[in-house]
Amino acid sequence: TDADLVGWAHNETSTGAMVAVKRPKTDGLVAVDATSGAGGLPVDIAETDVYYFSPQKCFASDGGLWFAAFSPAALERVEEIAASDRYIPAFLDLKTAVDNSRKNQTYNTPAVATLLMMDNQVQWMNANGGLDGMVARTTESSSILYDWAE
């Protein structure tokens, strides 16, 4: 396609409709909003250029903060946009976010509780099989619900 970016939600929160993460045939970047899927659905991050989420779903934390994995191509695009004359407020500026991330910082001060809950959940997830264990747990839980509903 001629699109600069192709994007979709990994999982639609209200309906639970999941879309597999597989790179489409495109020269554009691939971005996946994984807020209600990250940590509970299977994913190969290499199929994306940007995989991002807020931790209030599977990570049992609060919102107000986001996490992202960027490919080298996506980071290059961030630099291209930053070098343009386009006005971007600092709180929406991905270059500001990336620069701060490289310093293990955030642009705005997040709630400490959000970070503590996220850390606790990641430790629990890793102790219980990592992503594979969480996908198995999600699959089992959804099967129980679907069986009950039928």
N, C-alpha and C positions, 0 to 999 in steps of 0.2 A: 504494500500500500504506500501511498504518498504521505501518510500521517507522520508527524514528528513523534507522536507518542500514542500508544495503544494502551488503554487502561480498563480495569474492571475490578469489581469486588470479589475477593476469594470466596466469601460467604455473605449472603444477604441476611442481615440480622433478623428481621421480623418473620420471614418465611422459612429461613434455614436453607434456602437454595444455595448449593455449593457449585462453584465453577472451578474445574481443575486448572492448575497453573501449568500451562504449556505454552511456550513461546510461539506466537503465530508467525506466519510468513510475512515479515515486514522488515523494512530497513529502519523503522522508527524504534524509539525506546519502548520498553514494556514496563508498565507500572501496575502494581497490584495493591489495592487497599485490603489489608488483611485483618482489620480490627476485630471482627468476630470469628476469624478463622485461625490466626496465628497461635501456635501452641496447641492446637487441637486437631488440625487437618494436615494431611500429608502435603509436603511441598519440597520441590527442588529449587532452591533460591537461584540457581544458575539459569533457570528458565525466565528470570526477570532481570530488569535493570534497576528497578526500585521496588522493594517489598517493604511496606510500612504499616504500622499499626499503633493504636493506643492501647494501653494495658488493662482496660477495665473489663475485658471479657475473660478469655481463657487464663489470663495471668492474674485474675482475682485482685486487681489493684484499682486505683482510682484513675479517672481520665485526667485530662489537662496536660498530658505529656505524650510525646510520640517517639517511637523507635523506628529506625529504618536501616535497611541494607542497600547500599548503592553499588552498582557495577562501575568499573573504570569509565565506561562510555557515559553513564549518567553523571558521574563527577565531572567529566569533561564538559558536558552540556551545562552543568551548574556554573562552571567557570565562564563559558561563552555568554550565558545570560547576564552574569555579574559584570562582564566587560562591556556590555551594551549600555546605551544611554537610558534604558528603561528604568523608570522609578519603581522601586520595590521597597515597601516599608520594612524596617529591620525585622519585625516579628514574622514576616512572610518570606524573608530572604534565605533561600537554601544555602547560599555561600556562608552567611553568618552562622547558620546551624552547623554546617560541616566544619567550619573553622573552629567553632567552640567544641564540637565533638572530638576533634583531634587533640584537644587539650583536656579531654574528659570533663567538659563543662557543658552547661546549657546557657542560652542567651538570657532567659528568664529564670528566676529561682523557682524550681518546682517544689511542691509540698514534699517534705521529708517522708511523710507517711507513704506517699506513692512509691518512692524509691525503696523503702523498707519492705512494703508488701510485694513489690515486683521481685526483689531479691529473694525473699522468703519463698515465693511461688516458683521461681526458676530453680532454686535449690531442691524444692520438693519434686518438681518435674524431673530433674536430672536424677534424683535418687530413685525415682519410680519408672525408669526406662527411657528417659529423654523423650524426644518427639515421637518415636515409635510407640513407647508406652502410653503416651497421651492420645495418640491416634487410636490405639486399641481401646482405651477407656472411653473415648468419645463414640467410637463405633458401637461398643457394647451398650452404652447409655442410650444412644438413639434407637438401637434395636429394641430395647426394653420398652421405650416409649411408643414406637411404631407398632409393636406387637400388641400392646395394651389398647391402642387406638383402633386397631382392626378388630 
